[in-house]
Amino acid sequence: MRTPPSRAEAVSAALAESAHVRHASFVTGERQFLLLTAFPDESALHHFVTRSSWLRDVESVDVSLVLTTLKRGGMLAPWLRD
């Protein structure tokens, strides 16, 4: 997610209130935030990226869907272990 630096605090406060946000990081580079989110369905994701109140303070949102997890909590997924 890209946001003007002057709006980062307002966006971070709004994201902290969202039940869908599992992890949020303020990062360097082209984007200011990296989020891990969870939604019950595609409709909820669509609503989050098109109708959330914090969008007025955001320049762009890039969405990537997790297809499969390879490692979690330092442990390889069971199907990747020998």
SULSULHU-V514648 format. One line per field, one symbol per residue. ss: DSSP state (H for helix, E for strand, - for the rest). psi: psi as a letter, one per 20 degrees, with the letter a starting at -180 (. if undefined). Layout:
ss = ???
psi = ???
This chain:
ss = -E--HHHHHHHHHHHHH---EEEEEE------EEEEE----HHHHHHHHHH-HHHHH--E----------EE--EE-HHH--
psi = ppqqhiigggghgghhipihohpppprrbhqhqpqprpqhrhggggggiijqhihhjphqpppppphqphppkipqqhiiq.
